[in-house]
Amino acid sequence: MTKATASSTTRKGLKRVVIEPVSRVEGHGKVTLLADDDNVIQEARLHIVEFRGFERFIQGRPYWDVPVVVQRLCGICPVSHHLAAGKAIDRIVGAERLTPTAKKLRELVHFGQILQSHALHFFHLSSPDLLFGFESDVKKRNIVGVIEAHPEIALQGVKLRKYGQEVIRAICGKRIHGTGAVPGGMNKRISAAERDALLADIDDVTEWAKAAVTLSREYQLSNQPMSCEFGTMPSNYLSLVKPDGALELYDGKLRARDPLGNIIFDQVSDQEYHERIREEVKNWSYMKFPFLTELGKDAGWYRVGPLARVNNCDYIDSPLAEEERLLFKEHSSDSSGLLHAPLAYHWARMIELLHCAEKIRELLLDPDIRGTDLINRDQKRTGSGIGVIEATRGTLIHHYEVDDNDLVSKANLIVSTTNNNQAMNESIRRVASQYLNGKELTEPLLNNIEVAIRAYDPCLSCATHAVGKMPLIVELRDQRGDLVDRLQKNSNGQFD
């Protein structure tokens, strides 16, 4: 039975509260909070308790297999891993400059992937908290409750995700774990019938996306100051941008900003990521802790994903999303022009969803999308390749080295959630400090902590749990190890 318990063996006499597992996220994780006698949180840690080993068992595989194999990292964002690996393999074969049709097909499937994943996270996992309140009745704070109370919103979420999956199916053959990217290009055209079917629905999709932005914006603005203070802390931000500073999701150069909005570095080649980013390992988590090299591990942690991308870019090259970005920027709490609140991730996420709908329309109407030249055949084999892409959850890095037998000899993956690791820990600490009273453990208390984690849309591993089916036990003990309070959730999601 999966459970959460408390240990009386603590350092410095601090009380320990363990929340395990974290629910409504992908994968297995737990949270440990250490509090002093006054119940002030001294430490908060998000532990990743699984070890998947992808970087090891990719080794020994032929390099051309990698874009297909790495999709198994995740059932929600396989296209992101597929394309990041595909870009790395393009480098290995010396054909990173794709034909116009191949690049636009990759961009199209990438926009479909981000659209469907953003819709899933916002409507299925996060909207119950936003629509009903963090401390509402747990029996209705789930997707079933949303369907019953807000059927139109729930249906729009389902249709948005379905549309994104149809984009993926048209290009990759299947909605999940299809194929598409091959060394130097793509292996399939989109048919005229498939293009026309997607065009037929794009007006509705765009309207639903606009409604989703409105919903997320109104939540953020109508729930101030809580929405601006909940788990909020200034941070550095990292993302890809275009040469002119526009939002970029498929290709581009690396840009980092500090909490005041100042540029740390800009237009850095993704092939130089290892010069700008280092990874720290800690003995209490299987997830690494990246940081910006020039700032060091203490000051150099950063955030990625929708909030980072909207904060980081100079503009968005689709008119509806750009209009929303300008509204977003107007509500910065200081002169930096940045929003630092974790809950602002939802607003930024829906702005990106709208951007994806606009770009899908643009690409479907582009004559190149029906071209026949799919492969750059001017290839020259090299020994290594790096692929960086803006995945749904943030900057995703795949780095491979290949031996003379065409087998992968080394692999390094920095996934989006890894980039957000320290930021999630900081948000947990701040929320726990605000809401933990140390005397009475309640389900709303646990959910407040999890809301902070869910804002980042983390993929803690490639495992996915069923919502509401995870048993949970939390105990709070004092310095002597005596039980102060205990809360148990059974496998049906009910609290005893």
Secondary structure as GFF3:
##gff-version 3
##sequence-region A 1 496
A	DSSP	three_ten_helix	11	13	.	.	.	ID=ss1
A	DSSP	beta_strand	15	19	.	.	.	ID=ss2
A	DSSP	beta_strand	29	35	.	.	.	ID=ss3
A	DSSP	beta_strand	41	48	.	.	.	ID=ss4
A	DSSP	alpha_helix	54	57	.	.	.	ID=ss5
A	DSSP	three_ten_helix	63	65	.	.	.	ID=ss6
A	DSSP	alpha_helix	66	69	.	.	.	ID=ss7
A	DSSP	three_ten_helix	70	73	.	.	.	ID=ss8
A	DSSP	alpha_helix	78	92	.	.	.	ID=ss9
A	DSSP	alpha_helix	100	119	.	.	.	ID=ss10
A	DSSP	pi_helix	120	126	.	.	.	ID=ss11
A	DSSP	alpha_helix	127	132	.	.	.	ID=ss12
A	DSSP	alpha_helix	143	149	.	.	.	ID=ss13
A	DSSP	alpha_helix	151	172	.	.	.	ID=ss14
A	DSSP	beta_strand	181	182	.	.	.	ID=ss15
A	DSSP	beta_strand	185	186	.	.	.	ID=ss16
A	DSSP	alpha_helix	192	222	.	.	.	ID=ss17
A	DSSP	alpha_helix	226	229	.	.	.	ID=ss18
A	DSSP	beta_strand	236	241	.	.	.	ID=ss19
A	DSSP	beta_strand	253	257	.	.	.	ID=ss20
A	DSSP	beta_strand	263	268	.	.	.	ID=ss21
A	DSSP	three_ten_helix	270	272	.	.	.	ID=ss22
A	DSSP	alpha_helix	273	276	.	.	.	ID=ss23
A	DSSP	beta_strand	277	280	.	.	.	ID=ss24
A	DSSP	beta_strand	289	292	.	.	.	ID=ss25
A	DSSP	alpha_helix	296	299	.	.	.	ID=ss26
A	DSSP	beta_strand	302	303	.	.	.	ID=ss27
A	DSSP	alpha_helix	306	312	.	.	.	ID=ss28
A	DSSP	alpha_helix	319	330	.	.	.	ID=ss29
A	DSSP	alpha_helix	344	364	.	.	.	ID=ss30
A	DSSP	three_ten_helix	367	370	.	.	.	ID=ss31
A	DSSP	beta_strand	384	391	.	.	.	ID=ss32
A	DSSP	beta_strand	394	402	.	.	.	ID=ss33
A	DSSP	beta_strand	408	414	.	.	.	ID=ss34
A	DSSP	alpha_helix	416	419	.	.	.	ID=ss35
A	DSSP	alpha_helix	421	435	.	.	.	ID=ss36
A	DSSP	alpha_helix	443	454	.	.	.	ID=ss37
A	DSSP	beta_strand	472	477	.	.	.	ID=ss38
A	DSSP	beta_strand	483	489	.	.	.	ID=ss39
###
